[in-house]
Amino acid sequence: MLAEEAARGLDAGAIAAKHEEFLERTRRGDNTVGTRPVGVDSVAVAEARLQAAQDRLAREKAAKREQIEAMRERIRLFEAGHGAKPVLGPFSFDEDRGREVARAKRWVVRAENELARARSVQDNAMDQRTTTTVQVTLGGGKRGPRGNTVKDKPPQVRRNVTDPDSRQMQWADGGALQGYNAQLAVGADGLILACELVQDGNDRRQLKPMMPVAVAAALAVHQARCLRQCPDLSGCCIEAFASLTGAGVLSATGCTQTSCPCVTDWIGTFLFDSGYWSEENLNAPGPDRLIAPGKARDLPQVDHNAKPPPEDADAATWMLHRLATEDGSATYKRRAATVEPVNGQLKDRTRLRRFARRGRTACQSELELVGLVLNLRKFCRLDPRLWAAALAA
């Protein structure tokens, strides 16, 4: 695994920084912490999880104290003849009791057990000179971590002998599938602008490579169907006004001619799901974008009276503010209706549920062929006027 990290361009310093970032996010209780990096110290992870659990318990106790004080204030107002009689029910005036406090306590106990197990494993590994030992895999369900007996040596990289380029891809339900991670860039009209197969199990590193490809594809589509039949961008009704440093990609704005199909070729706002949420992607140069911080239930609610954050706020705060605005919320809701139907059409219309070929290059060509077929089927159903104009160009 460490050799594979090095092959991906991560030296010892980058690997250490990756481990430290994971530990810091674990201490903060970040729910998007992701998969535990290979080689990270199990004791350090257990200590970070314990710190996060203790901080959570402190917050829940502070919230319970506020609830107790608010209830006492309501009782005082009622005794003074103001307000309705408070309904106590199962309410407790003990800050150590309550559903959320009890849940936080259970997390602390689990974290303490994990830390004790991790330290025990570490001590045994130092004292014994045997070839095997017990290593604890942190995490687990309601009853704490699960133990896993493995050999006392660095984990071996597994390869698929049928398709060595493929990798284990994790499903949302916890299962795994041998295959590739397919990236799609889909326009508002449902046309596939770009498709790419990658070996990464998540999408965080795919935002910056996909944006330039999508912009270039949109400009190519425009040049093919522009009514002015411009040979290149110079003198075109799309005016290039910005260039991404080192990427050689243009961001464009269209003209005001409503009869020209340029109005459908703009790269306005990229819409990404929560798999692309990272500080690097939020601050990356390029066209405007909206990235969800989590699933639909994690999206901020629309607040018509929300005040903009301060100018020095980080990119994540600004993104959450934009998603909480009426315009940002309405724009992001178009993501699922744009790209998810295309995913379903690739699987059901073209029967691309598994690749027939082997190797990343061969599978990439198969994906591009199927995407081309799907685009042609949609192209035939576009506005006949736009179709005729594009064919004439």
ChimeraX attribute file (.defattr): number of C-alpha atoms within 10 A of each C-alpha:
attribute: neighborCount
match mode: 1-to-1
recipient: residues
	/A:1	14
	/A:2	17
	/A:3	10
	/A:4	10
	/A:5	14
	/A:6	13
	/A:7	10
	/A:8	9
	/A:9	10
	/A:10	16
	/A:11	14
	/A:12	12
	/A:13	9
	/A:14	13
	/A:15	19
	/A:16	14
	/A:17	13
	/A:18	15
	/A:19	19
	/A:20	15
	/A:21	13
	/A:22	20
	/A:23	23
	/A:24	17
	/A:25	17
	/A:26	24
	/A:27	21
	/A:28	16
	/A:29	18
	/A:30	12
	/A:31	9
	/A:32	14
	/A:33	15
	/A:34	11
	/A:35	9
	/A:36	15
	/A:37	13
	/A:38	13
	/A:39	13
	/A:40	16
	/A:41	13
	/A:42	21
	/A:43	20
	/A:44	16
	/A:45	24
	/A:46	26
	/A:47	20
	/A:48	22
	/A:49	28
	/A:50	24
	/A:51	19
	/A:52	22
	/A:53	25
	/A:54	20
	/A:55	17
	/A:56	21
	/A:57	22
	/A:58	15
	/A:59	14
	/A:60	22
	/A:61	21
	/A:62	14
	/A:63	15
	/A:64	21
	/A:65	16
	/A:66	13
	/A:67	16
	/A:68	17
	/A:69	13
	/A:70	12
	/A:71	17
	/A:72	14
	/A:73	13
	/A:74	18
	/A:75	19
	/A:76	14
	/A:77	15
	/A:78	14
	/A:79	12
	/A:80	9
	/A:81	10
	/A:82	11
	/A:83	12
	/A:84	11
	/A:85	12
	/A:86	14
	/A:87	10
	/A:88	10
	/A:89	6
	/A:90	7
	/A:91	12
	/A:92	13
	/A:93	16
	/A:94	11
	/A:95	16
	/A:96	16
	/A:97	14
	/A:98	16
	/A:99	10
	/A:100	16
	/A:101	21
	/A:102	15
	/A:103	13
	/A:104	20
	/A:105	20
	/A:106	17
	/A:107	22
	/A:108	21
	/A:109	15
	/A:110	23
	/A:111	26
	/A:112	20
	/A:113	16
	/A:114	27
	/A:115	23
	/A:116	15
	/A:117	22
	/A:118	24
	/A:119	17
	/A:120	15
	/A:121	17
	/A:122	18
	/A:123	11
	/A:124	14
	/A:125	17
	/A:126	8
	/A:127	8
	/A:128	10
	/A:129	9
	/A:130	9
	/A:131	9
	/A:132	13
	/A:133	17
	/A:134	18
	/A:135	19
	/A:136	22
	/A:137	17
	/A:138	21
	/A:139	16
	/A:140	11
	/A:141	8
	/A:142	9
	/A:143	10
	/A:144	17
	/A:145	17
	/A:146	12
	/A:147	15
	/A:148	11
	/A:149	11
	/A:150	14
	/A:151	12
	/A:152	13
	/A:153	9
	/A:154	11
	/A:155	12
	/A:156	8
	/A:157	9
	/A:158	10
	/A:159	12
	/A:160	12
	/A:161	8
	/A:162	9
	/A:163	14
	/A:164	13
	/A:165	16
	/A:166	22
	/A:167	20
	/A:168	18
	/A:169	17
	/A:170	15
	/A:171	10
	/A:172	7
	/A:173	6
	/A:174	6
	/A:175	9
	/A:176	12
	/A:177	11
	/A:178	11
	/A:179	25
	/A:180	21
	/A:181	18
	/A:182	14
	/A:183	15
	/A:184	18
	/A:185	22
	/A:186	21
	/A:187	21
	/A:188	14
	/A:189	12
	/A:190	18
	/A:191	20
	/A:192	22
	/A:193	21
	/A:194	21
	/A:195	19
	/A:196	19
	/A:197	18
	/A:198	20
	/A:199	16
	/A:200	16
	/A:201	15
	/A:202	15
	/A:203	18
	/A:204	16
	/A:205	16
	/A:206	16
	/A:207	20
	/A:208	16
	/A:209	11
	/A:210	17
	/A:211	21
	/A:212	20
	/A:213	17
	/A:214	22
	/A:215	23
	/A:216	18
	/A:217	18
	/A:218	22
	/A:219	22
	/A:220	16
	/A:221	16
	/A:222	25
	/A:223	23
	/A:224	17
	/A:225	22
	/A:226	23
	/A:227	18
	/A:228	14
	/A:229	16
	/A:230	17
	/A:231	12
	/A:232	11
	/A:233	16
	/A:234	10
	/A:235	11
	/A:236	18
	/A:237	23
	/A:238	24
	/A:239	15
	/A:240	17
	/A:241	9
	/A:242	14
	/A:243	14
	/A:244	13
	/A:245	10
	/A:246	6
	/A:247	13
	/A:248	10
	/A:249	19
	/A:250	20
	/A:251	22
	/A:252	21
	/A:253	18
	/A:254	18
	/A:255	14
	/A:256	11
	/A:257	10
	/A:258	9
	/A:259	8
	/A:260	19
	/A:261	19
	/A:262	24
	/A:263	17
	/A:264	16
	/A:265	25
	/A:266	19
	/A:267	21
	/A:268	13
	/A:269	12
	/A:270	20
	/A:271	21
	/A:272	20
	/A:273	17
	/A:274	18
	/A:275	18
	/A:276	22
	/A:277	21
	/A:278	18
	/A:279	12
	/A:280	14
	/A:281	17
	/A:282	19
	/A:283	11
	/A:284	13
	/A:285	13
	/A:286	19
	/A:287	17
	/A:288	13
	/A:289	16
	/A:290	22
	/A:291	22
	/A:292	20
	/A:293	21
	/A:294	16
	/A:295	10
	/A:296	11
	/A:297	7
	/A:298	10
	/A:299	15
	/A:300	17
	/A:301	14
	/A:302	17
	/A:303	12
	/A:304	9
	/A:305	7
	/A:306	11
	/A:307	9
	/A:308	12
	/A:309	12
	/A:310	9
	/A:311	7
	/A:312	8
	/A:313	10
	/A:314	13
	/A:315	15
	/A:316	16
	/A:317	13
	/A:318	17
	/A:319	17
	/A:320	19
	/A:321	20
	/A:322	20
	/A:323	24
	/A:324	19
	/A:325	20
	/A:326	13
	/A:327	11
	/A:328	16
	/A:329	18
	/A:330	13
	/A:331	15
	/A:332	21
	/A:333	13
	/A:334	12
	/A:335	18
	/A:336	13
	/A:337	12
	/A:338	18
	/A:339	21
	/A:340	13
	/A:341	12
	/A:342	21
	/A:343	14
	/A:344	14
	/A:345	15
	/A:346	18
	/A:347	13
	/A:348	11
	/A:349	12
	/A:350	13
	/A:351	12
	/A:352	17
	/A:353	10
	/A:354	9
	/A:355	15
	/A:356	9
	/A:357	13
	/A:358	16
	/A:359	14
	/A:360	18
	/A:361	12
	/A:362	13
	/A:363	20
	/A:364	19
	/A:365	15
	/A:366	17
	/A:367	19
	/A:368	17
	/A:369	12
	/A:370	16
	/A:371	23
	/A:372	15
	/A:373	14
	/A:374	19
	/A:375	16
	/A:376	12
	/A:377	12
	/A:378	14
	/A:379	16
	/A:380	10
	/A:381	9
	/A:382	11
	/A:383	9
	/A:384	11
	/A:385	10
	/A:386	16
	/A:387	15
	/A:388	11
	/A:389	17
	/A:390	18
	/A:391	10
	/A:392	12
	/A:393	15
